[in-house]
């Protein structure tokens, strides 16, 4: 499963506008770094894509799921203004899917 597929799968679990926002984010040029995008009503899609990309990079270091979740939460803490519970759920689902896909 690649970053785009994982981003789409996580967004589909959240429903609403998240899938469309993930698609929009995937279509944009990747000229900004993690945490450098503007917070607006469509941030959840961008957040999912950015965290998936970071998770895939960090996963290459053979971290346990708990270590990966903790590192993603720390790195994504100030990236976007998303409720803590939503941020935690997104990160946990990404790690669950990523670790389960191997």
N, C-alpha and C positions, 0 to 999 in steps of 0.2 A: 504494500500500500504506500503510495507516495504522498507528499504533503498536500497536494490538491484533493486527492481522494479522502484523506483523513479529515481535512478541513470541511469538506462537503458532508461527510458522515456525522461529524459533531454538530454542525449547523442544523442538519435535518432533525436532530434530537431536540433542539431548542425551538424549532418551528418559527412561526411568525415571519418576520423579515430577515431573520438570520441567514437562511440559504441564499437569498438574493444578494445580500450584502457580502457574503463570502464570494459569490460569483463575481461581483463587481470588484472586490479587492483582488481576486486572482487575475482579473483582466487588466488591472492598472500596472503601470511600469513600476518596478521595484527599485525606486531611487532613494528611498528613505530607510533609515535604520529602525530597529526595534524601539518603540517608545517615542518616535518622532512624528507620529501622525496626529492630526487634530481630533479632539474629542467632539463628537456630534452624535446625532440620533442613530447613525449607522456604525458606531464603533464596535459593536459586538462581532460583526463579520470580520472586520479588520483585526480585532483582537484574536479571534480564533486562528486566522491564517498566520499571524505573527507568532503566536505561541506554538502552533504546530511546527513551524519552521525551526524555531528554537529547540523544541522538544526533540526533533529528529537529529539536530546537531548534537545536543547533549546526550542523547541516547547512545551515540557512538562510543561514549566513554564507559559503557557497560555499567551504568548506575542501576541500583535497585529501583523498583517503582517508587518507594517512599523517598529515596534520595532525589529522584528526578522530580517528583511532585514538590518537594521542599525547595529545590533550586529554581524551578519554574515560578513558584509562588514568590520567591524572593526577587527574582529578576523582573517579574511582571507586576510587582506590587504598585509601582507608581507610573506604569506605562500608560494606563487609561483609567478613567474614572468609571469603574464598573463595581457594582455592589460586591462586597467580599464573598458572600455566599455564591453568587453567580460566577465570579472569578474562580473560586475553589472548585465548583462543579465542572466548569469548562476544563480546567487543568486536569482534574482527576479523570474525566472521560477521555481526554486526549492520551494520557499516560496509559490508561486501561486498554484503549484500542491499540496504541503503539506497541505495548509490551505483549498484547495478545496476538498481534499480527506476525510475530516471529516464529 
